[in-house]
Amino acid sequence: MNRQEQPSFWIETTSYTPNPPLDGDRKADVVIIGGGFAGLSTAYHVKRQDPGADVVVLEARDVGYGASGRNGGFSMTIFGASLTVTHMIHGEGKTREAYSYMVDAVEYLDRLVQEQGLVCDYQRSGFLRVATTPGYERHIQEEMKLARRIGLEGVEWWERAQVQDAVHSPLFLGGWWEPRCALVHPAKLTRELKRIAEEAGAAVYENTPVAEVQSVPGGVRVKTPRGQLNASKVVFATNAWTHLFPWTRSVQVPAWTYMVATEPLTPEQWRAIGWEQRMGIEDARNLIHYFRPSPDGRLLMGGGPVILGFGRNMRRDRNPAVAAHLEGFIKALFPQLKEVRIAYHWGGPFSATLDLVPALGYVQDQRGIYNAGCIGHGVSLMPSNGRILADLVLERQSALTELWFVNRRIWPWPPEPFRFVLGHLVRGYMQLEDAWRERKGLGRGSGV
């Protein structure tokens, strides 16, 4: 393994046997590039709607090796970067429609887990966005006003005492509470999506990177190291890797976020920090910190500094400086855990469109379909998007394909080096806004 490649905690701590790679030539009706949440859900839904379709999924590594197996496992209603950013760029009507879709996406994943018996440590424990400065308090409360205006129900404000009762951190001043949200084991969820896709009749080949996608009369030809596949349709369910294909080069750019996992906490340590409900938590920064308990009793934290890539290099799975930042932030949040040891560190790319919301639709013509732009919030989004991608593959008009963010004209990212510069400008603005809200220090309430 390349020294910059690091499997996630989720993958390292669960056993799995991958399928064999594609070997030789093959034909199919639909080839899906990418064995993550979106690609496997698409395969499942195409087969559900058209059982006779020959559907093939090609995954460069094991399913879930990319973003689907590297994230925090938060099933939540956030669309794109945030409610505020979506509203600022796209307006109130589109924001209302997007968040209605995301509420449905969270409910859809819940139904899928229950109806298909997905074994993925699913826990509907809720979501808490906490304020760590008075500036973040004001920001969250403004977002709550906007949420009510667009009809996002089931969200309430928790005062400092209520938050402190739930989670004992001196930095928490108040927060947004949303009980509908859930936590999952993302690698297990990916493998369960593979299971139901295969049970529906799809074929999944792992350790099968795609070298080239060619247009040919009547379809596409996909070349791999040990064979090739001719199909009528191709789906680029490649998210942060989408820019590596000429068909979709300008749709998105990858940015890296990192996570750490502590050693398992003792019962005494858990009692010291409370957190009995085991909900997922984020702070209110632009460059968020997110944290949760793991199913085996660890504290997991991610986020903070975001690393931008350049060109085609996707091997940035480790960053010791970010790991040290996250370890320090855990101990600032929870002084009770000052002796805790970090046992795992990993990272992975998320996909960012230029207007900071998801994008999916046809590319070139109806032979090609793409899906990108999780913006770090893909656990409920991407399995739900599989329903839309299936409709696009089968050329079926539906209420989902009529959503405004489907088949829209996207703002293209410029080529390098301008892409790199523009990405740093966007990140720099976010860092400055965070620094302004934190200028008096974290955990300082209005009366301090």
C-alpha positions as CSV (number, residue, x, y, z in Angstrom):
1,M,0.0,0.0,0.0
2,N,1.3,3.5,-0.8
3,R,2.4,5.3,2.4
4,Q,-0.3,8.0,1.7
5,E,-3.0,5.4,1.5
6,Q,-4.8,4.5,4.8
7,P,-8.0,2.6,5.2
8,S,-10.5,4.0,7.5
9,F,-11.2,2.8,11.1
10,W,-14.5,1.4,9.8
11,I,-12.7,-0.7,7.2
12,E,-9.8,-1.8,9.3
13,T,-12.0,-3.1,12.1
14,T,-14.4,-5.2,10.1
15,S,-13.7,-8.3,8.1
16,Y,-14.7,-8.4,4.4
17,T,-14.0,-10.6,1.4
18,P,-14.2,-8.6,-1.9
19,N,-15.6,-10.0,-5.1
20,P,-13.1,-11.0,-7.9
21,P,-12.2,-8.3,-10.5
22,L,-13.6,-8.2,-14.0
23,D,-11.5,-10.6,-16.1
24,G,-12.0,-10.5,-19.9
25,D,-14.6,-8.9,-22.0
26,R,-18.3,-8.5,-21.1
27,K,-21.4,-6.8,-22.3
28,A,-24.1,-5.2,-20.2
29,D,-27.0,-2.8,-20.4
30,V,-25.7,-0.5,-17.7
31,V,-22.2,-0.1,-16.3
32,I,-21.9,1.8,-13.0
33,I,-18.4,3.2,-12.1
34,G,-18.1,3.4,-8.3
35,G,-19.1,1.0,-5.6
36,G,-20.1,3.4,-3.0
37,F,-23.5,4.5,-1.6
38,A,-24.7,6.1,-4.9
39,G,-23.4,3.4,-7.3
40,L,-24.7,0.4,-5.4
41,S,-28.1,2.1,-4.7
42,T,-28.4,2.9,-8.4
43,A,-27.7,-0.7,-9.3
44,Y,-30.3,-1.8,-6.8
45,H,-33.0,0.6,-8.0
46,V,-32.4,-0.1,-11.7
47,K,-32.9,-3.8,-11.1
48,R,-36.0,-3.2,-9.0
49,Q,-37.5,-1.2,-11.8
50,D,-36.3,-3.3,-14.7
51,P,-35.4,-6.8,-13.5
52,G,-34.3,-7.8,-17.0
53,A,-31.6,-5.2,-17.2
54,D,-28.0,-6.4,-17.1
55,V,-26.4,-4.1,-14.6
56,V,-22.7,-4.1,-13.7
57,V,-20.9,-2.2,-10.9
58,L,-17.1,-1.6,-11.2
59,E,-15.2,-0.6,-8.1
60,A,-11.5,0.3,-8.2
61,R,-10.9,-1.1,-4.7
62,D,-13.2,-2.8,-2.3
63,V,-16.7,-1.4,-2.1
64,G,-16.8,1.5,0.3
65,Y,-13.1,2.2,0.1
66,G,-13.8,5.7,-1.0
67,A,-15.8,8.4,0.7
68,S,-18.7,6.0,1.5
69,G,-16.4,4.0,4.0
70,R,-14.5,7.0,5.3
71,N,-17.1,9.4,6.7
72,G,-18.6,9.9,10.2
73,G,-21.8,8.0,9.3
74,F,-24.3,10.8,10.0
75,S,-27.6,10.4,8.2
76,M,-28.9,14.0,8.3
77,T,-30.9,16.6,6.4
78,I,-28.1,19.0,5.4
79,F,-28.1,19.7,1.7
80,G,-24.8,20.9,0.2
81,A,-22.6,23.0,2.4
82,S,-25.3,24.3,4.7
83,L,-28.8,25.7,4.9
84,T,-27.5,29.2,4.9
85,V,-25.2,28.8,1.9
86,T,-27.8,27.0,-0.1
87,H,-30.3,29.8,0.6
88,M,-27.8,32.5,-0.2
89,I,-26.8,31.1,-3.5
90,H,-30.0,29.4,-4.7
91,G,-32.8,31.3,-3.1
92,E,-35.7,30.3,-0.8
93,G,-37.8,28.2,-3.2
94,K,-35.0,26.0,-4.2
95,T,-33.8,25.7,-0.6
96,R,-37.3,24.6,0.5
97,E,-37.4,21.9,-2.2
98,A,-33.9,20.7,-1.5
99,Y,-34.6,20.3,2.3
100,S,-37.9,18.6,1.6
101,Y,-35.9,16.1,-0.4
102,M,-33.4,15.7,2.3
103,V,-36.0,15.0,5.0
104,D,-37.3,12.3,2.6
105,A,-33.8,11.0,2.1
106,V,-33.3,10.5,5.8
107,E,-36.7,8.7,6.0
108,Y,-35.9,6.7,2.9
109,L,-32.6,5.4,4.4
110,D,-34.5,4.5,7.6
111,R,-37.1,2.6,5.6
112,L,-34.4,0.8,3.6
113,V,-32.6,-0.3,6.7
114,Q,-35.8,-1.6,8.3
115,E,-37.4,-3.2,5.2
116,Q,-34.2,-4.8,3.8
117,G,-32.7,-5.7,7.2
118,L,-29.5,-3.8,6.6
119,V,-27.0,-4.8,9.3
120,C,-25.1,-1.5,9.7
121,D,-25.2,-0.5,13.4
122,Y,-28.0,1.9,12.5
123,Q,-29.1,4.0,15.5
124,R,-31.7,6.8,15.2
125,S,-30.2,8.8,18.1
126,G,-30.7,12.3,16.6
127,F,-28.4,15.2,15.7
128,L,-27.1,18.1,17.7
129,R,-25.4,21.2,16.1
130,V,-23.7,23.0,19.0
131,A,-22.6,26.6,19.4
132,T,-19.2,27.1,21.0
133,T,-19.2,31.0,20.9
134,P,-22.0,33.7,21.0
135,G,-21.4,34.3,17.3
136,Y,-22.2,30.7,16.5
137,E,-25.3,30.9,18.8
138,R,-26.6,33.8,16.7
139,H,-25.7,31.9,13.5
140,I,-27.6,28.7,14.5
141,Q,-30.6,30.7,15.7
142,E,-30.7,32.5,12.3
143,E,-30.6,29.2,10.5
144,M,-33.4,28.0,12.7
145,K,-35.6,30.9,11.7
146,L,-34.8,30.1,8.1
147,A,-35.6,26.5,8.7
148,R,-39.0,27.4,10.0
149,R,-39.6,29.7,7.1
150,I,-39.0,26.9,4.5
151,G,-41.1,24.5,6.5
152,L,-38.3,22.3,8.0
153,E,-40.2,20.8,11.0
154,G,-38.9,18.8,13.9
155,V,-36.1,21.1,14.8
156,E,-35.8,22.9,18.2
157,W,-33.3,25.1,20.1
158,W,-31.7,23.7,23.2
159,E,-30.5,26.2,25.8
160,R,-27.1,25.8,27.4
161,A,-28.4,23.9,30.4
162,Q,-30.2,21.4,28.2
163,V,-27.1,20.8,26.0
164,Q,-24.9,20.5,29.1
165,D,-27.3,17.9,30.6
166,A,-27.0,15.9,27.4
167,V,-23.2,16.2,26.8
168,H,-20.8,17.5,29.4
169,S,-18.5,19.9,27.6
170,P,-17.5,23.3,28.9
171,L,-17.5,24.7,25.3
172,F,-21.2,24.0,24.5
173,L,-23.4,27.1,24.8
174,G,-26.6,25.9,23.1
175,G,-27.7,24.1,20.0
176,W,-29.9,22.9,17.2
177,W,-31.6,19.6,18.0
178,E,-33.0,17.4,15.3
179,P,-34.2,14.0,16.5
180,R,-35.0,12.5,13.1
181,C,-31.3,12.0,12.2
182,A,-29.3,8.8,12.6
183,L,-25.9,7.2,12.9
184,V,-24.6,4.3,10.9
185,H,-21.5,2.2,10.4
186,P,-20.7,3.5,6.9
187,A,-18.6,0.6,5.7
188,K,-21.2,-1.9,6.8
189,L,-23.9,0.1,5.1
190,T,-22.0,0.1,1.8
191,R,-21.5,-3.7,2.0
192,E,-25.2,-4.2,2.8
193,L,-26.1,-2.0,-0.2
194,K,-23.9,-4.3,-2.3
195,R,-25.7,-7.3,-0.8
196,I,-29.2,-6.1,-1.8
197,A,-27.9,-5.0,-5.3
198,E,-26.6,-8.5,-5.9
199,E,-29.7,-10.1,-4.6
200,A,-31.7,-8.0,-7.0
201,G,-29.5,-9.4,-9.8
202,A,-26.7,-6.8,-10.3
203,A,-23.1,-7.9,-10.8
204,V,-20.4,-6.2,-8.7
205,Y,-16.7,-6.4,-9.6
206,E,-14.1,-5.2,-7.1
207,N,-10.5,-4.2,-7.5
208,T,-11.4,-3.2,-11.1
209,P,-10.2,0.4,-11.8
210,V,-11.5,2.0,-14.9
211,A,-8.7,3.2,-17.2
212,E,-10.9,4.8,-20.0
213,V,-14.5,5.4,-21.0
214,Q,-15.0,5.6,-24.8
215,S,-18.1,6.6,-26.8
216,V,-18.9,4.0,-29.3
217,P,-21.9,3.6,-31.6
218,G,-25.0,2.7,-29.5
219,G,-23.2,3.0,-26.2
220,V,-19.9,3.1,-24.4
221,R,-16.8,1.0,-24.0
222,V,-15.2,0.9,-20.5
223,K,-11.6,-0.4,-20.3
224,T,-10.1,-2.0,-17.2
225,P,-6.7,-3.5,-16.6
226,R,-7.9,-7.1,-17.3
227,G,-10.7,-6.6,-19.7
228,Q,-13.3,-4.3,-21.2
229,L,-17.1,-3.9,-21.0
230,N,-19.5,-2.6,-23.7
231,A,-22.7,-1.1,-22.4
232,S,-25.6,1.0,-23.5
233,K,-25.3,3.4,-20.5
234,V,-22.6,4.5,-18.1
235,V,-23.1,6.0,-14.7
236,F,-20.3,7.9,-13.1
237,A,-21.0,7.4,-9.4
238,T,-17.5,8.5,-8.7
239,N,-18.2,11.6,-6.4
240,A,-14.7,13.0,-5.4
241,W,-13.0,11.1,-8.3
242,T,-15.3,12.5,-11.0
243,H,-12.8,15.0,-12.3
244,L,-10.5,12.1,-13.3
245,F,-12.8,11.3,-16.3
246,P,-12.8,13.6,-19.4
247,W,-16.6,13.3,-19.5
248,T,-17.0,15.0,-16.1
249,R,-13.7,16.8,-15.5
250,S,-15.2,20.3,-14.5
251,V,-18.1,19.1,-12.4
252,Q,-16.4,19.0,-9.0
253,V,-13.2,19.1,-7.1
254,P,-12.0,16.9,-4.3
255,A,-11.2,18.2,-0.8
256,W,-9.9,16.1,2.1
257,T,-11.2,15.9,5.6
258,Y,-9.7,13.7,8.3
259,M,-10.9,11.7,11.3
260,V,-9.4,10.2,14.4
261,A,-10.8,7.5,16.7
262,T,-9.8,7.1,20.4
263,E,-9.1,3.9,22.2
264,P,-12.4,2.5,23.7
265,L,-13.5,4.7,26.6
266,T,-14.0,3.2,30.0
267,P,-17.5,3.3,31.6
268,E,-16.1,5.9,34.0
269,Q,-15.0,8.1,31.1
270,W,-18.4,7.8,29.4
271,R,-20.1,8.8,32.6
272,A,-17.8,11.8,32.9
273,I,-18.8,13.2,29.6
274,G,-22.5,12.1,29.7
275,W,-23.7,11.6,26.1
276,E,-26.0,8.8,27.1
277,Q,-28.2,9.4,24.0
278,R,-25.2,8.9,21.7
279,M,-26.4,11.4,19.1
280,G,-24.1,12.7,16.4
281,I,-22.8,16.2,17.0
282,E,-21.3,19.0,14.9
283,D,-20.2,22.4,15.8
284,A,-21.3,25.4,13.8
285,R,-18.1,26.3,12.0
286,N,-17.8,26.5,8.2
287,L,-15.0,24.0,8.5
288,I,-16.9,21.9,10.9
289,H,-15.8,19.5,13.6
290,Y,-18.1,16.5,13.8
291,F,-18.0,13.8,16.5
292,R,-19.8,10.7,17.6
293,P,-19.5,7.5,19.6
294,S,-18.5,4.4,17.7
295,P,-20.5,1.1,18.1
296,D,-17.5,-0.3,20.1
297,G,-17.3,2.6,22.6
298,R,-14.7,4.9,21.1
299,L,-15.0,8.7,20.5
300,L,-14.6,9.6,16.8
301,M,-13.9,13.1,15.7
302,G,-13.4,14.6,12.2
303,G,-13.3,17.8,10.3
304,G,-11.5,21.0,11.1
305,P,-8.8,21.8,8.6
306,V,-9.7,20.9,5.0
307,I,-6.9,20.0,2.6
308,L,-7.2,20.9,-1.1
309,G,-5.7,18.8,-3.9
310,F,-4.0,19.6,-7.1
311,G,-4.4,17.8,-10.4
312,R,-5.0,14.0,-10.3
313,N,-3.3,13.1,-7.0
314,M,-5.8,11.4,-4.8
315,R,-3.4,9.8,-2.3
316,R,-3.8,12.1,0.7
317,D,-5.3,9.7,3.3
318,R,-3.0,10.8,6.2
319,N,-2.2,14.2,7.6
320,P,-0.4,14.2,11.0
321,A,-0.9,17.9,11.5
322,V,-4.7,17.6,11.2
323,A,-4.6,14.5,13.4
324,A,-2.8,16.5,16.1
325,H,-5.4,19.3,15.7
326,L,-8.3,16.8,16.2
327,E,-6.6,15.2,19.2
328,G,-6.2,18.6,20.8
329,F,-9.8,19.6,20.0
330,I,-11.1,16.4,21.7
331,K,-9.3,17.4,24.9
332,A,-10.5,21.0,24.7
333,L,-14.1,19.7,24.3
334,F,-13.7,17.1,27.0
335,P,-11.0,17.9,29.6
336,Q,-12.3,14.8,31.3
337,L,-10.5,12.8,28.6
338,K,-7.1,14.5,28.8
339,E,-5.4,11.1,29.1
340,V,-7.2,9.4,26.2
341,R,-5.1,7.9,23.4
342,I,-5.8,8.2,19.7
343,A,-5.8,4.7,18.1
344,Y,-6.8,5.4,14.5
345,H,-6.2,8.3,12.0
346,W,-7.5,8.4,8.5
347,G,-8.9,10.7,5.8
348,G,-10.6,10.8,2.5
349,P,-11.9,13.2,-0.1
350,F,-15.4,14.7,-0.4
351,S,-16.8,16.2,-3.6
352,A,-17.4,20.0,-3.9
353,T,-19.2,21.6,-6.8
354,L,-18.6,25.3,-7.4
355,D,-22.0,26.3,-6.2
356,L,-21.7,24.0,-3.1
357,V,-24.8,21.8,-3.7
358,P,-25.1,18.3,-5.2
359,A,-25.3,17.8,-9.0
360,L,-26.5,14.9,-11.0
361,G,-27.9,14.3,-14.5
362,Y,-26.9,13.5,-18.0
363,V,-23.5,14.2,-19.4
364,Q,-22.9,14.6,-23.2
365,D,-26.0,12.7,-24.0
366,Q,-28.3,10.1,-22.3
367,R,-25.7,7.4,-22.6
368,G,-23.8,9.1,-19.7
369,I,-25.2,9.9,-16.2
370,Y,-23.1,11.5,-13.4
371,N,-23.5,12.1,-9.6
372,A,-21.2,14.3,-7.6
373,G,-21.2,17.0,-4.9
374,C,-21.9,15.4,-1.5
375,I,-20.1,18.4,0.1
376,G,-19.4,16.1,3.1
377,H,-23.1,15.2,3.8
378,G,-23.7,12.1,1.7
379,V,-24.8,9.4,4.0
380,S,-28.5,9.9,3.5
381,L,-28.1,11.9,0.2
382,M,-26.3,9.4,-1.9
383,P,-28.4,6.3,-1.3
384,S,-31.4,8.4,-2.0
385,N,-29.8,9.8,-5.2
386,G,-29.6,6.2,-6.4
387,R,-33.4,6.4,-7.0
388,I,-32.9,9.5,-9.2
389,L,-30.0,8.0,-11.1
390,A,-32.0,4.8,-11.8
391,D,-34.8,6.9,-13.3
392,L,-32.3,8.7,-15.5
393,V,-30.7,5.5,-16.6
394,L,-34.1,4.1,-17.5
395,E,-35.2,7.5,-19.0
396,R,-38.2,7.6,-16.8
397,Q,-39.6,11.0,-15.8
398,S,-40.6,11.2,-12.2
399,A,-41.1,13.7,-9.4
400,L,-37.5,13.0,-8.4
401,T,-36.0,13.8,-11.9
402,E,-38.0,17.1,-11.8
403,L,-36.1,18.4,-8.8
404,W,-34.2,21.6,-9.6
405,F,-30.7,20.2,-8.8
406,V,-31.2,17.3,-11.3
407,N,-30.0,17.9,-14.9
408,R,-29.2,21.5,-14.2
409,R,-26.6,23.7,-15.8
410,I,-23.7,23.5,-13.5
411,W,-21.1,26.2,-12.8
412,P,-17.9,24.5,-14.1
413,W,-14.6,24.6,-12.2
414,P,-11.8,26.1,-14.2
415,P,-8.8,24.0,-15.2
416,E,-5.6,23.9,-13.1
417,P,-3.9,26.0,-11.8
418,F,-6.9,28.3,-11.6
419,R,-9.0,25.6,-10.0
420,F,-6.4,25.3,-7.2
421,V,-6.4,29.1,-6.6
422,L,-10.2,29.4,-6.6
423,G,-10.5,26.5,-4.1
424,H,-8.1,28.3,-1.8
425,L,-10.0,31.5,-2.1
426,V,-13.3,29.8,-1.1
427,R,-11.6,28.0,1.8
428,G,-9.8,31.2,2.9
429,Y,-13.1,33.0,3.2
430,M,-14.6,30.2,5.3
431,Q,-11.5,30.2,7.6
432,L,-11.7,34.0,8.1
433,E,-15.4,33.8,9.0
434,D,-14.7,31.1,11.5
435,A,-11.8,33.0,13.0
436,W,-14.0,36.1,13.4
437,R,-16.6,34.1,15.3
438,E,-13.9,32.5,17.5
439,R,-11.9,35.7,18.1
440,K,-12.8,35.8,21.9
441,G,-12.2,32.1,22.5
442,L,-14.4,29.0,22.5
443,G,-16.9,28.4,25.3
444,R,-17.3,32.0,26.2
445,G,-21.0,32.8,26.7
446,S,-22.7,36.1,26.2
447,G,-22.1,37.2,29.9
448,V,-18.4,36.3,29.9
